[in-house]
Amino acid sequence: KVDGMLVKIDGENHTYPIGFIDGFEFEAGYSYTLKVKITHLANPPQDGYSVRLKLLSLIAKTKVGK
């Protein structure tokens, strides 16, 4: 099992590993709304992702219950 985070981009859900967003420190137990810069990679690695995400700002951080 690998921990990951669900990321919604333009209404579509994507799953990325924790730490995928440059500059973002994930804390378990919270839901986040972020503003990120999306860079589409022209030549992504075959075993990698076609985008790179960089945190621009934290809009909201909400505690979620178990």
C-alpha positions as CSV (number, residue, x, y, z in Angstrom):
1,K,0.0,0.0,0.0
2,V,1.3,3.4,-0.9
3,D,-0.1,6.7,0.6
4,G,-1.3,9.1,-2.0
5,M,-3.4,12.2,-2.4
6,L,-6.4,12.8,-4.6
7,V,-5.9,16.0,-6.7
8,K,-8.8,17.5,-8.7
9,I,-7.6,19.5,-11.8
10,D,-10.2,21.1,-14.0
11,G,-12.9,18.8,-12.6
12,E,-10.9,15.6,-13.2
13,N,-9.5,13.4,-10.3
14,H,-5.9,12.4,-10.3
15,T,-3.9,10.4,-7.7
16,Y,-0.3,11.5,-6.9
17,P,2.1,10.4,-4.2
18,I,2.5,12.4,-1.0
19,G,5.1,15.1,-1.7
20,F,4.3,15.4,-5.4
21,I,3.4,19.1,-5.2
22,D,6.7,21.1,-4.9
23,G,6.6,23.4,-1.8
24,F,3.5,21.7,-0.2
25,E,3.8,20.0,3.2
26,F,1.0,17.5,3.6
27,E,-0.5,16.8,7.0
28,A,-2.7,13.8,7.5
29,G,-6.3,14.5,8.8
30,Y,-6.8,17.6,6.7
31,S,-8.4,18.5,3.4
32,Y,-6.7,21.2,1.4
33,T,-7.7,23.7,-1.3
34,L,-4.5,24.9,-3.1
35,K,-3.6,27.1,-5.9
36,V,-0.8,25.4,-8.0
37,K,1.1,26.0,-11.1
38,I,0.8,23.1,-13.6
39,T,3.7,22.5,-15.9
40,H,3.0,20.0,-18.7
41,L,6.2,18.1,-19.5
42,A,7.0,17.9,-23.2
43,N,9.0,14.6,-22.8
44,P,7.8,12.9,-19.6
45,P,9.6,9.8,-18.4
46,Q,7.9,6.6,-19.4
47,D,7.4,5.5,-15.8
48,G,6.6,9.0,-14.5
49,Y,4.0,11.8,-14.7
50,S,3.3,14.1,-17.5
51,V,2.8,17.2,-15.3
52,R,4.7,18.9,-12.5
53,L,2.8,20.8,-9.8
54,K,4.2,23.7,-7.7
55,L,2.4,25.3,-4.8
56,L,1.5,28.9,-5.3
57,S,-0.8,29.4,-2.3
58,L,-2.7,27.6,0.4
59,I,-6.4,28.7,0.1
60,A,-8.0,26.5,2.8
61,K,-7.0,23.8,5.3
62,T,-9.9,21.9,6.9
63,K,-9.8,19.2,9.6
64,V,-11.6,16.1,8.5
65,G,-13.1,13.5,10.9
66,K,-12.4,9.8,10.8
